[in-house]
């Protein structure tokens, strides 16, 4: 059980506090409710660009990293289709350094042309480098194949590096003012803290920041897919590779836990079905994995198949479809289901030892609607039945809901 306290500041900032006296450290985590799904289709990659810009200096602080390092702390961030998350780990005595830094860049970034030009160049180079490796455009191609309406149709890095290359100061200031403010953020502090004192410190540093516009999101819904899609791409790759994606439910849906169990049933460990039946006992695959995108809006269930040089994708596809047919037609045994549930629960319990994991996960569950859902995960996984797995497989893991991206090596 992860205990925490919740408070909302007058400016709308949601604050979560979790005390863990076993650590000498504190994590200060700031989650902004903005990701690549919130971008203009003609101005993509901005959420990822802001992950870089937010380290480039703010109103009163020319360099974010130096004060953090001087205080014995470290920091990082990540962006995905749904959120942008900044996290800082610092000795408990220096917590106010992290609060000062995070509050100042929430208050106002230091927008100037030199800073923007530097970060644009970094992001554009990152974009180009990602495409210059084998299968590096996989998410670009698979996203476009799967989504025709929803903005998940482009990856977090963006559709086209030209969108970032052409970004102006006006563009980025507008994006910042719309999304990076207290009432569109969740602050979670986890570690060796005193609740009342920490809340006073939060009020001191974040309370004066004015709220931004009321968050509003109206995204196009993805229409139900009724026929299979397939894209075969000849590319400079060493061997055939295949990704099969099926539309699934959103992160808050009860069946999310069923999909997650199915992905682990198929590919978690050497006793998993895909490894035992298709990798170990055949020479068709070098590796197979199944995973879910875990996105806030309806996401994807994905199977990644790396195919042996001596095999062909048609044969590989038939074998994968055979394993999915088993899920649709046969009930998983009690033994197999119990074993995979126990593995998942063990992973959850182990993750709760980390104050960083707890801070990030509390923030994400609060974004889903209620941070206390973090304590319901094990129960929700344990409640999944063999009938649930069969039902979900019958409804979703079917050919008409499939999107298959196949890479073939260039003949020359």
FIMARDO-369778 format. One line per 5 residues: for each residue z, y, x of C-alpha. Coordinates in nm, 3 decimals. Layout:
N
Z,Y,X ~ ...
% end
This chain:
412
0.000,0.000,0.000 ~ -0.106,0.337,0.141 ~ 0.124,0.607,0.012 ~ 0.009,0.967,0.005 ~ 0.069,1.301,-0.158
-0.199,1.515,-0.319 ~ -0.208,1.890,-0.364 ~ -0.484,2.132,-0.465 ~ -0.487,2.483,-0.320 ~ -0.568,2.785,-0.539
-0.912,2.806,-0.376 ~ -0.992,2.452,-0.493 ~ -0.939,2.264,-0.165 ~ -0.806,1.916,-0.236 ~ -0.540,1.812,0.017
-0.425,1.455,0.084 ~ -0.127,1.387,0.310 ~ -0.035,1.043,0.442 ~ 0.267,0.988,0.665 ~ 0.255,0.719,0.936
0.548,0.751,1.177 ~ 0.428,0.461,1.391 ~ 0.170,0.685,1.559 ~ 0.226,0.979,1.796 ~ -0.101,1.123,1.669
-0.238,1.299,1.364 ~ -0.587,1.286,1.215 ~ -0.724,1.593,1.042 ~ -1.026,1.493,0.836 ~ -1.248,1.732,0.641
-1.503,1.583,0.403 ~ -1.767,1.809,0.249 ~ -1.935,1.691,-0.067 ~ -2.286,1.746,0.068 ~ -2.541,1.509,0.213
-2.914,1.472,0.239 ~ -2.942,1.405,-0.136 ~ -2.851,1.773,-0.190 ~ -3.147,1.909,0.005 ~ -3.464,2.076,-0.115
-3.747,1.819,-0.079 ~ -3.933,2.081,0.126 ~ -3.629,2.161,0.344 ~ -3.489,1.822,0.442 ~ -3.260,1.737,0.732
-3.032,2.037,0.669 ~ -2.713,1.835,0.615 ~ -2.770,1.664,0.949 ~ -2.854,1.997,1.112 ~ -2.522,2.136,0.988
-2.333,1.850,1.148 ~ -2.457,2.006,1.475 ~ -2.424,2.370,1.372 ~ -2.059,2.325,1.276 ~ -1.976,2.265,1.644
-2.169,2.571,1.761 ~ -1.901,2.833,1.709 ~ -1.739,3.004,1.411 ~ -1.619,3.352,1.318 ~ -1.324,3.366,1.562
-1.393,3.066,1.788 ~ -1.697,3.069,2.021 ~ -1.665,2.701,2.120 ~ -1.509,2.430,1.905 ~ -1.462,2.161,2.170
-1.272,2.353,2.438 ~ -0.954,2.433,2.235 ~ -0.955,2.080,2.095 ~ -0.974,1.925,2.442 ~ -0.711,2.164,2.577
-0.478,2.045,2.301 ~ -0.531,1.680,2.401 ~ -0.747,1.604,2.100 ~ -1.092,1.466,2.032 ~ -1.332,1.514,1.744
-1.653,1.391,1.595 ~ -1.852,1.390,1.273 ~ -2.104,1.197,1.068 ~ -2.351,1.278,0.794 ~ -2.515,1.047,0.543
-2.703,1.077,0.218 ~ -2.387,1.176,0.028 ~ -2.131,1.347,0.254 ~ -2.069,1.532,0.578 ~ -1.740,1.433,0.742
-1.558,1.594,1.036 ~ -1.258,1.425,1.195 ~ -1.010,1.528,1.464 ~ -0.747,1.314,1.637 ~ -0.476,1.515,1.808
-0.111,1.485,1.925 ~ 0.123,1.566,1.636 ~ 0.264,1.867,1.824 ~ -0.078,2.032,1.824 ~ -0.182,1.976,1.465
-0.220,2.349,1.406 ~ -0.498,2.363,1.666 ~ -0.704,2.127,1.451 ~ -0.617,2.317,1.132 ~ -0.712,2.647,1.296
-1.045,2.510,1.418 ~ -1.142,2.345,1.089 ~ -1.036,2.639,0.876 ~ -1.230,2.889,1.088 ~ -1.558,2.703,1.058
-1.499,2.659,0.686 ~ -1.440,3.033,0.660 ~ -1.762,3.132,0.837 ~ -1.993,2.987,1.096 ~ -2.118,3.210,1.374
-2.476,3.242,1.262 ~ -2.706,3.376,1.529 ~ -3.062,3.302,1.630 ~ -2.981,3.166,1.976 ~ -2.732,2.914,1.839
-2.974,2.808,1.567 ~ -3.262,2.766,1.811 ~ -3.054,2.546,2.040 ~ -2.937,2.316,1.761 ~ -3.280,2.299,1.600
-3.424,2.183,1.930 ~ -3.153,1.915,1.963 ~ -3.212,1.783,1.611 ~ -3.592,1.786,1.643 ~ -3.571,1.592,1.970
-3.334,1.344,1.806 ~ -3.583,1.304,1.520 ~ -3.873,1.240,1.758 ~ -3.675,0.999,1.975 ~ -3.577,0.794,1.669
-3.946,0.740,1.593 ~ -4.038,0.644,1.949 ~ -3.855,0.311,1.947 ~ -3.971,-0.011,1.782 ~ -3.893,-0.008,1.407
-3.750,0.345,1.449 ~ -3.919,0.469,1.133 ~ -3.774,0.188,0.922 ~ -3.551,0.412,0.708 ~ -3.834,0.660,0.657
-4.065,0.388,0.530 ~ -3.810,0.187,0.333 ~ -3.664,0.494,0.159 ~ -4.009,0.608,0.044 ~ -4.090,0.257,-0.073
-3.770,0.216,-0.275 ~ -3.720,0.562,-0.426 ~ -3.983,0.754,-0.620 ~ -3.759,1.001,-0.806 ~ -3.416,1.028,-0.642
-3.369,1.224,-0.314 ~ -3.258,0.905,-0.141 ~ -3.635,0.880,-0.079 ~ -3.583,1.046,0.260 ~ -3.334,0.947,0.533
-3.047,1.167,0.648 ~ -3.241,1.295,0.947 ~ -3.506,1.432,0.708 ~ -3.863,1.371,0.598 ~ -4.038,1.576,0.863
-3.904,1.745,1.176 ~ -4.111,2.047,1.078 ~ -3.858,2.119,0.802 ~ -3.594,2.180,1.069 ~ -3.828,2.338,1.321
-3.923,2.603,1.066 ~ -3.570,2.670,0.937 ~ -3.467,3.035,0.944 ~ -3.126,3.200,0.966 ~ -3.160,3.290,0.600
-3.226,2.924,0.512 ~ -2.920,2.793,0.694 ~ -2.688,3.071,0.573 ~ -2.791,2.997,0.216 ~ -2.723,2.624,0.264
-2.383,2.695,0.422 ~ -2.271,2.934,0.150 ~ -2.368,2.685,-0.120 ~ -2.193,2.378,0.020 ~ -1.935,2.443,0.294
-1.639,2.598,0.115 ~ -1.291,2.490,0.000 ~ -1.377,2.385,-0.355 ~ -1.648,2.153,-0.225 ~ -1.424,1.985,0.036
-1.137,1.740,0.074 ~ -0.884,1.776,0.357 ~ -0.690,1.463,0.448 ~ -0.417,1.456,0.714 ~ -0.290,1.118,0.824
-0.032,1.030,1.090 ~ 0.303,1.143,1.222 ~ 0.365,1.435,0.987 ~ 0.637,1.582,0.769 ~ 0.500,1.639,0.421
0.650,1.977,0.338 ~ 0.592,2.130,0.681 ~ 0.234,2.008,0.693 ~ 0.155,2.146,0.349 ~ 0.290,2.486,0.460
0.060,2.473,0.763 ~ -0.236,2.383,0.543 ~ -0.157,2.674,0.309 ~ -0.132,2.906,0.611 ~ -0.471,2.817,0.756
-0.681,2.724,0.452 ~ -0.517,2.914,0.167 ~ -0.679,3.255,0.245 ~ -1.034,3.114,0.251 ~ -1.217,3.230,-0.063
-1.373,2.966,-0.287 ~ -1.748,2.926,-0.308 ~ -1.970,2.874,-0.611 ~ -1.863,2.599,-0.848 ~ -2.016,2.273,-0.725
-2.300,2.160,-0.947 ~ -2.529,1.864,-0.889 ~ -2.817,1.759,-1.111 ~ -3.028,1.498,-0.938 ~ -3.322,1.309,-1.086
-3.239,0.954,-1.187 ~ -3.438,0.675,-1.030 ~ -3.636,0.492,-1.295 ~ -3.593,0.116,-1.328 ~ -3.831,-0.074,-1.103
-4.037,-0.331,-1.292 ~ -4.267,-0.477,-1.029 ~ -4.237,-0.574,-0.665 ~ -4.347,-0.336,-0.392 ~ -4.466,-0.434,-0.047
-4.572,-0.236,0.259 ~ -4.723,-0.404,0.563 ~ -4.723,-0.180,0.869 ~ -4.906,-0.255,1.194 ~ -4.708,-0.096,1.474
-4.617,-0.110,1.841 ~ -4.339,-0.363,1.787 ~ -4.261,-0.678,1.987 ~ -4.252,-0.916,1.690 ~ -4.264,-0.936,1.314
-3.973,-0.781,1.132 ~ -3.899,-0.765,0.761 ~ -3.663,-0.564,0.542 ~ -3.624,-0.655,0.176 ~ -3.438,-0.402,-0.039
-3.319,-0.444,-0.397 ~ -3.189,-0.162,-0.614 ~ -2.819,-0.201,-0.693 ~ -2.535,-0.011,-0.863 ~ -2.357,0.307,-0.756
-2.037,0.316,-0.548 ~ -1.805,0.361,-0.848 ~ -1.951,0.073,-1.050 ~ -1.734,-0.243,-1.080 ~ -2.029,-0.457,-0.966
-2.029,-0.276,-0.629 ~ -1.766,-0.527,-0.520 ~ -1.984,-0.816,-0.636 ~ -2.277,-0.694,-0.426 ~ -2.050,-0.649,-0.124
-1.921,-1.004,-0.162 ~ -2.276,-1.137,-0.191 ~ -2.380,-0.960,0.131 ~ -2.087,-1.118,0.316 ~ -2.147,-1.456,0.154
-2.500,-1.444,0.291 ~ -2.443,-1.308,0.640 ~ -2.078,-1.268,0.747 ~ -2.021,-1.500,1.041 ~ -2.163,-1.831,1.157
-2.063,-2.012,0.839 ~ -2.260,-1.769,0.621 ~ -2.553,-1.902,0.420 ~ -2.833,-1.715,0.594 ~ -2.710,-1.810,0.942
-2.624,-2.170,0.863 ~ -2.931,-2.251,0.654 ~ -3.206,-2.029,0.794 ~ -3.118,-1.922,1.149 ~ -2.931,-2.220,1.289
-3.140,-2.489,1.121 ~ -3.488,-2.343,1.167 ~ -3.700,-2.176,1.431 ~ -3.831,-1.908,1.191 ~ -3.567,-1.639,1.245
-3.393,-1.496,1.548 ~ -3.141,-1.318,1.323 ~ -3.072,-1.239,0.957 ~ -2.831,-0.995,0.801 ~ -2.752,-0.869,0.452
-2.577,-0.542,0.379 ~ -2.541,-0.270,0.117 ~ -2.608,0.101,0.153 ~ -2.277,0.187,-0.019 ~ -2.415,0.515,-0.152
-2.255,0.725,-0.424 ~ -2.558,0.702,-0.650 ~ -2.730,0.365,-0.713 ~ -2.810,0.227,-0.371 ~ -2.974,-0.068,-0.201
-2.893,-0.429,-0.118 ~ -3.087,-0.501,0.201 ~ -3.182,-0.813,0.393 ~ -3.297,-0.754,0.752 ~ -3.497,-1.041,0.899
-3.604,-1.063,1.263 ~ -3.876,-1.326,1.279 ~ -3.947,-1.560,1.569 ~ -4.274,-1.515,1.758 ~ -4.382,-1.864,1.656
-4.332,-1.796,1.283 ~ -4.504,-1.585,1.015 ~ -4.355,-1.348,0.762 ~ -4.493,-1.541,0.461 ~ -4.286,-1.843,0.560
-3.982,-1.624,0.630 ~ -4.010,-1.451,0.294 ~ -4.032,-1.780,0.109 ~ -3.719,-1.911,0.280 ~ -3.518,-1.595,0.199
-3.630,-1.608,-0.163 ~ -3.510,-1.967,-0.172 ~ -3.158,-1.863,-0.070 ~ -3.153,-1.587,-0.331 ~ -3.273,-1.835,-0.595
-2.968,-2.051,-0.516 ~ -2.746,-1.752,-0.600 ~ -2.929,-1.706,-0.931 ~ -2.920,-2.071,-1.036 ~ -2.604,-2.224,-0.885
-2.242,-2.117,-0.904 ~ -2.076,-2.048,-0.570 ~ -1.802,-2.303,-0.504 ~ -1.437,-2.203,-0.532 ~ -1.387,-2.291,-0.165
-1.674,-2.071,-0.044 ~ -1.574,-1.780,-0.267 ~ -1.208,-1.797,-0.167 ~ -1.299,-1.811,0.202 ~ -1.518,-1.499,0.186
-1.261,-1.309,-0.021 ~ -0.992,-1.388,0.236 ~ -1.216,-1.256,0.515 ~ -1.277,-0.931,0.328 ~ -0.909,-0.880,0.249
-0.822,-0.941,0.616 ~ -1.074,-0.678,0.725 ~ -0.929,-0.431,0.473 ~ -0.574,-0.492,0.590 ~ -0.673,-0.456,0.955
-0.855,-0.127,0.883 ~ -0.535,0.013,0.730 ~ -0.368,0.004,1.071 ~ -0.582,0.298,1.183 ~ -0.476,0.648,1.082
-0.839,0.757,1.127 ~ -0.969,0.492,0.887 ~ -0.701,0.581,0.635 ~ -0.785,0.951,0.650 ~ -1.159,0.891,0.604
-1.114,0.630,0.331 ~ -0.861,0.833,0.134 ~ -1.107,1.125,0.141 ~ -1.393,0.909,0.019 ~ -1.196,0.754,-0.266
-1.082,1.099,-0.372 ~ -1.447,1.200,-0.383 ~ -1.513,0.896,-0.601 ~ -1.254,1.030,-0.843 ~ -0.911,0.913,-0.732
-0.769,0.852,-0.383 ~ -0.530,0.590,-0.522 ~ -0.830,0.358,-0.568 ~ -0.787,0.279,-0.198 ~ -0.496,0.056,-0.300
-0.703,-0.130,-0.562 ~ -0.974,-0.265,-0.331 ~ -0.821,-0.605,-0.258 ~ -0.752,-0.660,-0.626 ~ -1.110,-0.570,-0.720
-1.256,-0.809,-0.464 ~ -1.019,-1.087,-0.572 ~ -1.125,-1.037,-0.936 ~ -1.489,-1.122,-0.864 ~ -1.586,-1.462,-1.008
-1.862,-1.709,-0.931 ~ -2.010,-1.616,-1.268 ~ -2.018,-1.249,-1.161 ~ -2.214,-1.339,-0.849 ~ -2.465,-1.545,-1.047
-2.502,-1.271,-1.311 ~ -2.562,-0.995,-1.056 ~ -2.809,-1.211,-0.863 ~ -2.998,-1.289,-1.185 ~ -3.018,-0.922,-1.281
-3.088,-0.758,-0.946 ~ -3.190,-1.000,-0.670 ~ -3.524,-1.074,-0.833 ~ -3.884,-1.024,-0.726 ~ -3.960,-0.738,-0.969
-3.673,-0.538,-0.815 ~ -3.776,-0.604,-0.455 ~ -3.917,-0.366,-0.193 ~ -4.044,-0.543,0.116 ~ -4.128,-0.361,0.439
-4.305,-0.580,0.695 ~ -4.379,-0.483,1.053 ~ -4.661,-0.662,1.231 ~ -4.733,-0.618,1.603 ~ -5.061,-0.441,1.679
-5.329,-0.692,1.769 ~ -5.421,-0.495,2.081
% end
